[in-house]
């Protein structure tokens, strides 16, 4: 089976740079996959992407050096299994707030006896190889998103879930629930303390820690802080930023840094 390069990078304590796609396009997915990302995530929660588009995007990413991942729109075993069968080499699951939810998520990603994933790997066999069923439980990456007070309260129990590879902070939702304002780069003391706690607990459990960032510089700062897995904005944010910069330069103006803070 094709090995999971992200798991290998984490074992070597190498930083992982992850692309993030919200626009439903196989062409843009292929472009992203050739830019140097370690992985590229197809976002089915807040992206404008249905399953048919996700399949085409996973196929496109598979033809590049980047590893194909997907964020599901909920902790729905049927959707998780379908995306794995379509060739996602890892799943990011939103709004995981309890150990029971973490266990449900992981179980959907693992074949029996370690989970309850239904057998039918379909396209995963084409991308991964004929021995995919034998090694999938070891190679598929599972990241639970920590976005709520309840998730923070149950963090140790979530991280202790067998088969969970790590956690991924959704900073806007976490900021919203802690401070009342969705701000990915919030400097609110409670937000800063929560992020440090996630980092510390992840290290204690030897689990991967990830976070969504608003820019390349923000991602570099998070890596320096100790995160293993960073997403330097998504395609929508990058497209808007590049367009604003080009327009400002064409008009002889100073480019503005304003824009969406992502999710």
C-alpha positions in Angstrom: 0.0 0.0 0.0 1.1 3.6 -0.6 2.5 4.8 2.7 1.2 7.9 4.4 3.9 10.5 4.1 2.3 12.7 6.8 2.6 10.0 9.4 6.2 9.4 8.4 6.9 13.1 8.7 5.3 13.3 12.1 7.5 10.4 13.3 10.5 12.3 12.1 9.2 15.5 13.7 9.2 17.3 10.3 6.7 20.1 9.7 3.7 19.4 7.5 2.4 22.1 5.2 -1.2 21.4 4.2 -3.2 23.1 1.3 -6.9 23.7 1.7 -9.5 23.8 -1.1 -13.0 25.3 -0.9 -13.5 25.8 -4.6 -14.9 22.8 -6.5 -12.4 22.3 -9.3 -10.3 19.4 -10.3 -8.0 21.8 -12.2 -7.4 24.0 -9.2 -6.8 20.9 -7.0 -4.2 19.7 -9.5 -2.5 23.2 -9.5 -2.5 23.2 -5.7 -1.0 19.7 -5.5 2.0 20.8 -7.6 2.9 23.8 -5.5 4.9 22.0 -2.8 2.3 21.2 -0.2 2.8 18.0 1.7 -0.9 17.4 1.6 -4.0 19.1 0.2 -7.4 19.0 1.9 -10.7 18.9 0.1 -13.1 20.9 2.3 -16.6 19.5 2.3 -17.8 21.3 5.4 -17.4 25.0 4.5 -16.3 24.6 0.9 -18.7 24.6 -2.0 -18.0 21.0 -2.8 -20.3 18.0 -3.4 -19.2 14.4 -3.6 -18.8 14.3 -7.4 -16.5 17.4 -7.3 -14.6 15.9 -4.3 -13.9 12.7 -6.2 -12.5 14.7 -9.2 -10.4 16.7 -6.8 -9.0 13.7 -5.0 -8.2 12.2 -8.4 -6.4 15.4 -9.4 -4.4 15.6 -6.2 -3.4 12.0 -6.5 -1.6 12.8 -9.7 0.6 15.3 -7.8 3.3 14.9 -5.0 0.7 16.0 -2.4 -1.2 13.5 -0.2 -5.0 13.8 -0.7 -7.1 14.6 2.5 -10.7 15.5 3.1 -12.6 17.4 5.7 -16.0 16.0 6.1 -19.0 18.2 6.9 -19.9 16.2 10.1 -19.0 13.1 12.1 -21.1 11.0 9.6 -19.7 7.5 9.2 -21.3 7.1 5.8 -19.6 10.2 4.4 -16.3 9.3 6.0 -16.3 5.8 4.5 -17.3 7.0 1.1 -14.4 9.6 1.0 -11.9 7.0 2.1 -13.2 4.6 -0.6 -12.7 7.5 -3.1 -9.1 7.8 -2.2 -8.7 10.2 0.7 -5.6 9.2 2.7 -6.8 11.0 5.8 -9.9 12.6 7.2 -10.3 15.8 9.3 -13.5 15.6 11.3 -15.1 18.8 12.7 -16.7 19.5 16.0 -15.3 16.6 18.0 -16.1 17.4 21.6 -16.3 14.1 23.5 -14.4 10.9 23.6 -17.4 9.1 22.3 -17.5 11.3 19.2 -13.8 10.7 18.7 -14.3 6.9 19.0 -17.2 7.1 16.4 -14.9 9.0 14.0 -12.0 6.7 14.3 -14.2 3.6 14.0 -15.5 4.8 10.7 -11.9 5.0 9.4 -10.8 1.6 10.5 -11.8 -1.9 9.2 -12.8 -4.5 11.8 -11.7 -5.5 14.3 -10.4 -2.0 15.0 -13.5 -0.2 13.7 -16.6 -0.6 11.7 -15.6 0.7 8.3 -17.5 -1.1 5.6 -15.5 -2.9 3.0 -15.4 -1.6 -0.6 -12.3 0.5 -1.1 -13.1 1.1 -4.8 -10.8 3.9 -6.0 -8.6 3.5 -2.9 -7.3 0.3 -4.5 -6.2 2.1 -7.6 -4.4 4.8 -5.7 -3.1 2.7 -2.9 -2.4 -0.7 -4.3 -4.0 -4.1 -4.1 -2.8 -4.6 -0.5 -4.8 -1.5 0.6 -7.2 -3.6 2.8 -4.3 -5.1 4.7 -2.6 -1.8 5.7 -5.3 0.8 5.5 -5.9 0.8 9.3 -2.2 1.8 9.8 -1.9 4.3 7.0 -5.2 6.4 7.0 -4.7 9.6 9.0 -7.4 10.7 11.5 -7.5 14.2 12.8 -10.3 15.4 15.2 -11.1 19.1 15.2 -11.1 20.9 18.6 -13.5 23.8 18.3 -15.6 23.9 21.5 -15.3 24.4 25.3 -16.5 20.8 25.7 -13.8 19.7 23.3 -11.2 21.5 25.5 -12.7 20.0 28.7 -12.5 16.5 27.2 -9.2 17.0 25.4 -7.2 14.3 27.3 -9.9 11.7 26.8 -10.1 12.6 23.1 -6.4 12.4 22.6 -6.4 9.0 24.4 -8.7 7.5 21.7 -7.1 4.5 20.2 -6.4 5.1 16.5 -6.7 8.9 16.6 -3.6 10.4 15.1 -4.0 13.9 16.3 -6.1 17.0 16.7 -6.6 20.1 14.5 -7.7 23.4 15.9 -10.5 25.2 14.1 -9.5 28.7 15.4 -12.5 30.7 14.3 -15.0 28.4 15.9 -12.8 28.0 19.0 -12.4 31.8 19.2 -16.2 32.3 18.7 -17.1 29.9 21.5 -14.4 31.3 23.9 -14.6 35.0 23.2 -17.8 35.6 21.2 -15.8 36.7 18.1 -14.6 34.5 15.3 -10.9 35.5 15.0 -8.4 33.0 13.8 -5.5 35.0 15.1 -7.2 36.1 18.3 -4.9 37.4 21.1 -7.6 37.0 23.7 -6.0 35.4 26.9 -8.5 32.6 27.0 -7.8 31.7 23.3 -4.1 31.8 23.8 -4.3 29.6 26.8 -6.5 27.1 25.0 -4.0 26.8 22.1 -1.1 26.3 24.5 -3.1 23.6 26.3 -3.8 21.8 23.0 -0.2 21.9 22.1 1.0 20.7 25.6 -1.6 17.8 25.8 -0.8 16.7 22.2 2.9 16.4 23.1 2.0 14.4 26.3 0.0 12.0 24.3 2.5 11.9 21.4 -0.3 13.0 19.0 0.0 15.3 16.0 -1.2 18.9 16.5 -2.6 21.0 13.6 -4.2 24.4 13.1 -5.7 26.5 10.3 -3.8 29.7 9.7 -4.6 32.9 7.8 -1.3 33.3 5.9 2.1 31.8 5.3 3.7 34.0 8.0 1.0 32.9 10.5 1.7 29.3 9.6 5.4 29.8 10.1 4.7 31.3 13.6 2.5 28.3 14.5 5.3 25.9 13.5 7.7 27.8 15.6 5.2 27.6 18.4 5.3 23.8 18.2 2.5 22.8 15.8 3.3 19.8 13.5 0.6 20.5 10.8 -0.3 23.9 9.5 -2.6 25.2 6.8 -1.5 28.6 5.4 -5.0 29.9 4.4 -7.3 28.3 1.8 -7.7 28.8 -2.0 -10.4 31.4 -1.6 -8.3 33.5 0.8 -5.2 33.2 -1.4 -7.1 34.0 -4.6 -8.6 37.1 -3.1 -5.3 38.2 -1.6 -3.4 37.8 -4.9 -6.1 39.6 -6.8 -6.1 42.6 -4.3 -2.4 42.8 -4.5 -2.3 42.7 -8.3 -5.0 45.4 -8.6 -3.3 47.7 -6.0 0.0 47.4 -7.7 -1.5 48.1 -11.1 -3.0 51.3 -9.6 0.2 52.3 -8.0 -1.3 51.7 -4.5 -0.1 49.8 -1.5 -1.6 46.3 -1.3 -4.1 45.8 1.5 -3.8 42.9 3.9 -7.5 42.9 4.6 -9.8 40.0 3.8 -11.5 36.9 5.1 -9.9 35.3 8.1 -10.8 31.8 6.9 -12.2 29.0 8.9 
